[in-house]
Amino acid sequence: MTLRLLLIRHGLSSFNCERRIQGRNDLSILTDKGQEQATQTGRVLGSLPINAIYSSPLQRAAETTSKIIKAGGIDLNPVFDEGLLEIDLSSWSGLKLNEVGEKFPQEYETWKNDPSNLVLKRENGQEYKPVEELLSQARIFLSQLLKNHLKGDNQTVLVVGHNAILRCLILILLNDPNKGFKRLKLDNSSLSVFNITKTDTEKYNAQIECLNSTAHLDKPLPKRNGKARLILVRHGETNWNSEGRFQGQIDIPLNSNGKTQALAAGNFLKAFQLDKAYSSSMTRPKETAEEILKFHKGIPLYLIDELIEINHGLWEGKLESEIDTDWPELLQMWKDSPEKVHMPEGESIHDVWSRSIKSWNRICNDLGEGETALVVAHDAVNKTILCHLLGLCASDIWKVKQGNGGVTIIDINQDPLQPDIVTCLNLTAHLGGVLDSTAAGAL
């Protein structure tokens, strides 16, 4: 059984426009633009079979929920749950950001650089950590939601909330990675999708299908939030992807659908300036990059051997059913604990991690202020890069989905001591539909 969790941040609010701290203050309302964003979100979600809707009771979220339901023709009554209330920033609520910086300089610096360790005081003088408190609140909400919906038939649940509480829900689903709060970005009315499955031990596994998608809004990509930007793309589909065949380092070209996906990614990205372009030296990512660069004349493409796909060794060219016949225990370990597997006469995920992160860091260091680079690679390579950026480890590669032709945006932090930001992950709306419908074939 699978629970599909749709996470929506409320639309643009009056306090967002005024750059005021909102927190649990309920004076902030949706702007006209925020109402339109919520309506646009409802239109794209109306085609999905949604089983339940949960919303924060604060009016900026509640109105977003109402607009989504109306625009999508969704015949459901939302549950307004205080477990989705925004972070409690006490006396900061209602103040403009510059006012907080002036009145609470030390605390505000902590909030910007190390929010998990921010300590504030309530009106009664009691000290508390807002992020720690919110994580506890999110765990309680998520536990009850999974208890209610991760059972029986597959379900889709919509959750409408706020920036900090939604980030806390995401961090819990990812097992609370180090500095995780700083690694994510959620725009107004953005859509994030998680697929959650129950395990035999009554625990659950969570996978990010997409993160912070704004493709349904007027601006398809979030605003740049760093000194440089990287656009990470997985190559388009091959015949072996569609067949579910392990291809690894066998140099299979794109099929006709893969070329269409690459062209669609190029169309999606054509309005955005590219300054540099890099690709794995294998044919399928190189062909994908070339399709994208048709919209960006004069950008040279640099081929990087270290970005080639994982070497599956004796598994390459085989279907999963064939591998299950000859290596049943190893295949199951690959599914359950990929970090423990060394492919027969091939590589381990640690090998891929080492070479892909070294290449990624070289590309990042090569970018100048304000530049944007395209990087096209493979499923396992992209997953190791994204796990690294999200603060995860090699055992977590299945937590990240990479669809053929999917687009991911990473913004390089201005502060080298702070983690870079996964601004959005695995955008596939340019390929058709709200959800990722690309081939679920092998790596």
Summary of the structure (lengths in Angstrom):
residues: 443
radius of gyration: 21.9
end to end distance: 23.3
largest distance: 66.8
contacts: 1577
relative contact order: 0.13
helix: 42%
strand: 20%
